Amino acid sequence: MTTVLVTGGAGFIGSHVVEELVDRDYNVIVVDNLRTGNPNNLKGVIDSIEFERIDITDPIALSSVMDDVDVVVHLAAQTNVRYSMECPFDDMEANVVGTLNVAVQAARHDVERVVYSSSGGAVYGEPEYLPVDEDHPTRPISNYGVSKLTGEHYLRVQAEEAGFDHVILRYANVYGPRQDPSGEAGVISVFLERALKGEPLVVFGDGEQTRDFVYVEDVARVTADCVEKGEGVYNIGTGRETSVNEIIGMIRKVVGEDVEVVYDDPRPGEVRRIYLDISKAESELGFSPRVDLEEGISRTYEWMRERVLGDG
């Protein structure tokens, strides 16, 4: 049986990936320092996995769980763009030092493959053309984008030197159940929570900035697929451009009532428009997003309603 180690496996995306891997009968080891991860995210699979509370920046601790690991899915990261601008050294420690440690330990323990979650929303910077494909220049405008791109390079060098396969998945803006609006970037979860609490939605800028929003279960599925296939860099999104103002309209429809919107100054380090060309992932990985944005927002709203209001 293939053993897969998932870093950040108690987090938003990580817990969905862990569930997908368990469903596929992999032997799963989860590593998480629980700084932003939540053990409750794993309650449905806790009896089917091994869980270790470890920080990926600790080489001794990480090495202790790497024996007999066949594949590493590296999801542990500092994910907040604004925080990366305020605290760049923290961002670098988690995303650069942590990723290098994962790559080095993978090489030392003869891991066969590493799957790395990068950022299709941050590593490219302001797009020169749309949609953005994998060959687009990488000129990040945030420290977060710099750290994720640096992690890509460290992983590639270690993989080429040690001879293990590596897959880099540049995720678009992932959203869905378990995304913590207080701790992680994610405009949809933030807006849904505020709407449920009767608070105004705060838009940084004019709301015409766009993103490619992809549902977390679609991301988990293709990430699990890469345990056995793929090599190199892939954009993972929907190929659809959606503005923040359009998101507000969808949220109003799902909530069933009007919500107040407040516009504020733009935040530094965030691009104006971006959406991804996913044709490479479609052709080489067989990736096809199944959950459209309206349905995904509705599912996230139902989860958020139970979280905020305690409704069943």
Secondary structure by P-SEA (a helix, b strand, c coil): cbbbbbcccccaaaaaaaaaaaaaccbbbbbbccccccccccccccccbbbbbcccccaaaaaaacccccccccccccccaaaaaacaaaaaaacaaaaaaaaaaaaaacccbbbbbbbcccccccccccccccccccccccaaaaaaaaaaaaaaaaaaaabbbbbbbbccccccccccccccccaaaaaaaaaaacbbbbbccccccccccccaaaaaaaaaaacccccccccccccccccaaaaaaaaaaaacbbbbbbbccccccccccccccaaaaaaaccccccccaaaaaaaaaaaaaaaacccc
